[in-house]
């Protein structure tokens, strides 16, 4: 029999059901839910109250577990064992923990790690490991080639030292008058007669860019009492070509210790200098390869931190701020799925090109992840805002042209660092990342 409307039991039941409905609405809307007071409900409604409270407890456990997990924090407490709703998430946590351990092993050089439990991600992970292993092998091979080049350079240097030399005897006058020169001066396009007759002095063949320091340095060494020294400088041969030489000079002194003449010999080291310059260029290329992203040509994460730390120190010295812009490409997976990974790569390159067009020469630009970019911009907040607006305008222009099958969309988070604040570059990037994530989340809920 249904109790009359004014029955106390019916009134209590209605109040109880309203509390249950409010708790369920709080759960649905993501608000903090409160347990339904079971004592205030009639006995017939208490099983429902207990079920709702249990559901609330399980959902709160899941939320508390998922929030840090979404930020990559695997240290959150696991839901209770009887929370069967959380079983898939707990399994995902276990797999992510295992993947983290594998990644740490790879970072220590263990390329035997493979993943087989996360579908397409596992394929990408395994491809990445294979690529890292191949790059390390290539780098080792390049280092070995560099060592070989250095060994070759040393052998060439030894051959040059042991090879033909041109001997000289110079007067002590300022013109470098030659008293004697060996016949093999012909290797430089000159004759002994030119020098011995006085028609040509040694100083006249020294490259004008080196002349002043060579003469000053030699005179200073002689005045200090040195008996011998060597110098490396450039001379101009008879054909007008510039050559590098190593000059070994000995001061001839009289009984009173005064210099009466200079004797010595020169060796052509042009090939050595060229090899050293080539080696320096190659070393610079190798350093850049380790700091660059293969796909876009921008700096990678390592390059970002190498240059970013310098940018922070520079901004601190100058009393300026530093803007950190964190950019994430929206919908890259959809582009890959719909148009293929080639177009996904093209989208990333397009974003990189747009960023290059927007930044200044002093800014630092890097691709730090699959679809993530970071810009470090010196100066004040207005400059950061202006850069962000330029970027958004150029993306709009890119989409309006319609030259690609995809449309670009990005989420941007920015922070401004005051040089007086003690903070690391990593912390600044994490702040900008969080703001980018907030922007991306607002797009999803809009």
C-alpha positions in Angstrom: 0.0 0.0 0.0 1.4 3.4 -0.9 1.7 5.7 2.1 -0.3 8.9 2.0 1.5 12.1 0.6 1.8 13.5 4.1 3.2 10.3 5.5 6.5 10.9 7.4 8.0 7.8 5.7 7.2 9.1 2.3 8.6 12.5 3.1 11.8 10.9 4.4 12.0 8.7 1.3 11.7 11.8 -1.0 14.4 13.7 1.0 16.6 10.7 0.7 16.1 10.3 -3.1 16.8 14.0 -3.5 20.1 13.6 -1.7 20.9 10.6 -3.9 20.1 12.6 -7.0 22.2 15.5 -5.9 25.2 13.2 -5.2 24.8 11.6 -8.7 24.6 15.0 -10.3 27.8 16.1 -8.5 29.6 13.0 -9.9 28.3 13.6 -13.4 29.3 17.3 -13.3 32.7 16.6 -11.8 32.0 18.4 -8.6 33.0 17.2 -5.1 30.4 14.7 -4.1 29.4 14.0 -0.5 28.1 10.7 0.9 24.3 10.4 1.3 23.4 10.3 5.0 22.0 6.8 5.3 20.6 7.3 8.7 18.3 10.0 7.4 16.8 7.5 4.9 14.1 4.9 5.5 15.3 1.3 5.7 13.9 0.5 2.3 16.2 3.1 0.6 19.4 2.3 2.5 20.6 -0.4 0.0 20.4 2.2 -2.8 22.2 4.8 -0.6 25.0 2.3 0.1 25.3 1.5 -3.6 25.5 5.2 -4.5 28.1 5.9 -1.8 30.1 2.9 -3.0 29.9 4.2 -6.6 31.0 7.7 -5.4 34.0 6.2 -3.5 35.1 4.2 -6.6 34.8 7.2 -8.9 36.7 9.5 -6.6 39.4 6.8 -6.3 39.6 6.6 -10.1 39.7 10.4 -10.5 42.5 10.8 -7.9 44.4 8.1 -9.7 43.8 9.3 -13.3 44.7 13.0 -12.7 48.4 12.5 -11.9 48.5 9.7 -14.4 47.4 12.1 -17.2 50.4 14.3 -16.3 52.8 11.3 -16.5 53.0 10.9 -12.7 53.1 7.1 -12.1 53.5 7.5 -8.3 49.8 8.0 -7.5 48.2 5.5 -5.1 46.4 2.7 -6.8 42.6 2.3 -6.3 41.4 -0.2 -3.8 41.5 -3.9 -5.0 37.7 -4.2 -4.8 37.3 -1.3 -7.2 36.8 -3.4 -10.3 35.8 -0.3 -12.3 39.5 0.8 -12.1 40.9 -2.5 -13.4 41.7 -1.3 -16.9 43.3 1.8 -15.6 45.4 -0.2 -13.1 46.5 -2.4 -16.0 47.4 0.6 -18.0 49.4 2.0 -15.1 51.3 -1.3 -14.9 52.1 -1.2 -18.6 53.2 2.4 -18.4 55.4 1.6 -15.4 57.0 -1.2 -17.4 57.4 1.1 -20.4 59.1 3.7 -18.2 61.5 1.1 -16.9 62.3 0.1 -20.5 62.8 3.7 -21.5 65.3 4.2 -18.6 67.1 1.1 -19.7 67.3 2.4 -23.2 68.7 5.7 -21.9 71.5 3.7 -20.3 72.3 2.1 -23.7 70.2 -1.1 -23.5 68.7 -1.3 -27.0 67.4 -4.8 -26.5 64.2 -3.5 -25.1 61.0 -4.1 -27.0 57.3 -3.5 -26.3 54.4 -5.7 -27.5 51.5 -4.7 -25.4 50.3 -1.3 -26.6 49.4 -1.8 -30.3 50.5 1.0 -32.6 52.4 2.7 -29.7 54.5 -0.5 -29.3 55.3 -0.4 -33.0 56.4 3.2 -32.8 58.3 2.5 -29.6 60.2 -0.4 -31.2 60.9 1.7 -34.3 62.3 4.4 -32.0 64.6 2.0 -30.2 65.9 0.6 -33.5 66.5 4.2 -34.8 68.3 5.2 -31.6 70.5 2.1 -31.9 71.3 2.8 -35.5 72.1 6.5 -34.7 74.4 5.4 -31.9 76.2 3.0 -34.2 76.5 5.7 -36.9 77.8 8.2 -34.3 80.4 5.7 -33.1 81.5 5.1 -36.7 81.8 8.8 -37.2 83.8 9.3 -34.1 86.1 6.5 -35.3 86.4 8.2 -38.7 87.3 11.4 -36.9 90.0 9.7 -34.9 91.3 8.2 -38.1 91.3 11.7 -39.6 93.2 13.0 -36.6 95.8 10.2 -37.0 96.1 11.0 -40.7 96.6 14.7 -39.8 99.4 13.8 -37.4 101.1 11.6 -40.1 100.8 14.5 -42.6 102.3 16.8 -40.1 105.2 14.5 -39.5 105.8 14.2 -43.2 105.8 17.9 -43.6 108.3 18.4 -40.8 110.6 15.7 -42.4 110.2 17.0 -45.9 112.1 19.7 -47.8 112.8 22.9 -45.9 113.9 26.3 -47.1 116.8 27.8 -45.1 117.4 31.5 -44.7 119.9 33.9 -43.1 118.6 37.3 -42.5 120.2 40.6 -41.7 119.1 42.4 -38.5 117.7 45.4 -40.4 114.0 46.1 -40.4 113.6 45.2 -44.0 114.5 41.6 -43.6 117.4 41.7 -46.0 118.4 38.1 -47.0 122.0 37.2 -46.7 121.4 33.6 -47.9 118.5 31.4 -49.1 118.6 27.8 -50.2 117.9 27.0 -53.9 114.6 25.2 -53.1 113.0 28.6 -52.6 112.0 27.9 -56.2 109.2 25.8 -54.7 107.6 29.2 -53.7 108.0 30.7 -57.2 111.1 32.8 -56.4 114.8 32.6 -57.2 117.8 32.9 -54.9 119.1 35.7 -57.1 116.0 37.9 -56.4 116.8 37.8 -52.6 120.6 37.8 -52.7 120.7 40.8 -55.0 118.5 42.8 -52.6 115.7 43.2 -55.2 113.4 41.3 -52.9 113.4 41.2 -49.1 111.9 38.6 -46.9 109.5 41.0 -45.4 108.0 41.7 -48.8 106.6 38.2 -49.1 105.0 38.1 -45.7 101.2 38.5 -46.0 100.3 42.2 -45.1 97.7 40.9 -42.6 100.4 39.1 -40.6 103.4 41.4 -41.2 103.1 43.7 -38.2 102.6 41.0 -35.5 105.3 38.8 -37.0 108.0 41.5 -36.9 106.9 42.8 -33.5 106.7 39.3 -32.0 110.2 38.3 -33.4 111.8 41.5 -32.2 110.3 41.1 -28.7 111.5 37.5 -28.4 115.0 38.5 -29.5 115.1 41.4 -26.9 114.1 39.0 -24.1 117.3 36.9 -24.8 115.6 33.9 -26.5 118.0 32.1 -28.8 115.2 30.3 -30.8 111.5 30.5 -31.5 108.9 29.6 -34.0 106.0 31.3 -35.6 103.2 30.3 -38.0 102.0 32.9 -40.5 101.1 33.4 -44.1 103.4 34.3 -47.0 102.5 35.2 -50.7 104.3 33.0 -53.2 105.5 34.1 -56.7 102.1 33.2 -58.3 100.3 35.4 -55.8 98.8 32.5 -53.8 98.8 32.6 -50.0 100.6 29.8 -48.1 100.9 29.0 -44.4 104.4 28.4 -43.2 106.0 27.5 -39.9 109.1 29.6 -39.4 111.8 28.3 -37.1 114.2 31.2 -36.3 117.5 31.2 -34.4 119.2 34.4 -33.2 122.9 34.6 -33.9 124.6 36.6 -31.2 128.1 38.1 -31.0 130.5 38.0 -28.0 128.6 40.9 -26.4 125.3 39.1 -26.7 124.0 41.4 -29.3 122.1 39.8 -32.2 124.2 40.0 -35.4 121.9 38.0 -37.7 119.0 35.5 -37.8 119.1 32.0 -39.2 116.3 29.6 -39.7 114.1 27.6 -42.0 110.5 27.6 -43.2 108.2 24.7 -43.8 105.0 24.9 -45.9 102.1 23.8 -43.6 99.3 24.9 -45.9 97.9 21.3 -46.1 98.0 21.0 -42.3 96.1 24.2 -41.8 93.5 23.2 -44.4 93.1 19.8 -42.7 92.7 21.4 -39.3 90.1 23.7 -40.6 88.2 20.9 -42.2 88.4 18.9 -39.0 87.0 21.8 -37.0 84.2 22.2 -39.5 83.4 18.5 -39.2 83.4 18.6 -35.4 81.1 21.6 -35.5 78.8 19.6 -37.9 78.8 16.6 -35.5 78.0 18.9 -32.6 75.1 20.3 -34.5 73.8 16.9 -35.5 73.6 15.9 -31.8 71.5 19.1 -31.1 69.2 19.0 -34.2 65.9 17.4 -34.9 66.1 15.3 -38.1 62.6 16.0 -39.4 62.3 19.8 -39.0 66.0 20.8 -38.7 65.1 22.7 -35.5 67.0 22.2 -32.3 65.9 19.1 -30.4 65.3 18.9 -26.7 69.1 18.6 -26.0 69.7 21.7 -28.2 66.9 23.6 -26.5 68.5 23.1 -23.0 72.0 23.8 -24.3 71.0 27.2 -25.8 68.2 27.9 -23.3 70.4 27.9 -20.3 72.7 30.4 -22.1 69.6 32.5 -23.0 68.6 32.6 -19.3 72.0 33.7 -18.2 72.1 36.4 -20.9 68.6 37.6 -19.9 69.7 37.7 -16.2 72.8 39.7 -17.0 70.9 42.2 -19.1 68.0 42.4 -16.5 65.5 41.3 -19.1 62.8 38.7 -19.0 62.4 35.5 -21.0 59.2 34.4 -22.6 58.5 30.6 -22.9 56.0 29.6 -25.5 54.9 25.9 -25.5 53.0 24.9 -28.7 51.2 21.6 -29.4 49.9 20.6 -32.8 46.2 19.7 -32.5 44.9 16.6 -34.2 48.2 15.3 -35.6 47.0 11.7 -35.1 43.9 12.5 -37.2 46.1 13.8 -40.0 48.3 10.7 -39.8 45.2 8.4 -39.8 43.4 10.2 -42.6 46.2 11.3 -44.9 49.2 9.1 -43.9 52.3 9.7 -41.8 54.0 11.5 -44.7 51.4 14.2 -44.4 51.7 14.2 -40.7 55.4 14.8 -41.1 54.6 17.6 -43.6 52.3 19.2 -41.0 55.1 19.3 -38.5 57.5 20.7 -41.0 54.9 23.4 -41.9 54.6 24.4 -38.3 58.4 24.5 -38.0 58.6 26.8 -41.1 55.9 29.1 -39.7 57.7 29.3 -36.4 60.9 30.2 -38.2 59.2 33.0 -40.0 57.8 34.4 -36.7 60.8 34.4 -34.4 63.8 36.7 -34.2 67.4 35.7 -34.7 68.0 35.9 -30.9 65.1 33.6 -30.1 65.6 29.8 -29.5 63.3 27.4 -31.4 63.1 23.7 -30.8 60.9 20.6 -31.4 60.8 18.9 -28.1 58.5 16.0 -28.8 56.4 14.4 -31.5 54.0 17.3 -31.9 55.4 19.8 -29.4 57.5 22.9 -30.0 59.1 25.4 -27.6 60.2 29.0 -28.3 62.4 31.0 -25.9 62.0 34.7 -26.6 64.1 37.4 -24.8 62.6 40.7 -23.7 59.2 41.6 -22.2 55.7 40.1 -22.2 54.6 42.3 -25.1 57.2 40.7 -27.3 55.9 37.2 -26.4 52.3 38.2 -27.0 53.3 39.8 -30.4 55.2 36.6 -31.4 52.1 34.5 -30.5 49.8 36.7 -32.5 52.1 36.5 -35.5 52.1 32.8 -35.3 48.3 32.6 -35.1 48.0 34.9 -38.1 50.4 32.9 -40.2 48.6 29.6 -39.4 45.3 31.3 -40.5 47.0 32.4 -43.8 48.4 28.9 -44.3 45.0 27.3 -43.9 43.4 29.9 -46.2 45.8 29.0 -49.0 44.5 25.4 -48.9 47.7 24.0 -50.5 47.7 21.0 -48.2 44.9 18.4 -47.6 45.1 19.1 -43.9 44.4 22.2 -41.8 46.8 23.3 -39.1 45.6 24.0 -35.5 47.8 24.6 -32.5 47.3 25.0 -28.8 49.7 27.5 -27.2 50.7 28.1 -23.6 53.0 31.0 -22.5 54.8 32.1 -19.4 57.0 35.1 -18.8 60.1 34.7 -16.6 61.3 37.6 -14.5 65.1 37.4 -14.3 64.9 38.1 -10.6 63.0 34.8 -10.0 65.1 31.8 -9.1 63.8 29.0 -11.4 65.1 26.4 -13.8 64.5 26.3 -17.5 62.7 22.9 -16.9 60.3 24.5 -14.5 59.5 27.3 -16.9 58.8 24.8 -19.7 56.6 22.7 -17.4 54.6 25.9 -16.5 54.1 26.7 -20.2 53.2 23.1 -20.9 50.5 23.2 -18.2 49.0 26.4 -19.7 49.0 24.8 -23.1 47.2 21.8 -21.7 44.6 24.1 -20.2 44.0 25.7 -23.5 43.7 22.4 -25.3 41.3 21.1 -22.6 39.1 24.2 -23.0 38.9 23.5 -26.8 37.6 20.1 -26.1 34.9 21.2 -23.7 33.9 24.3 -25.7 
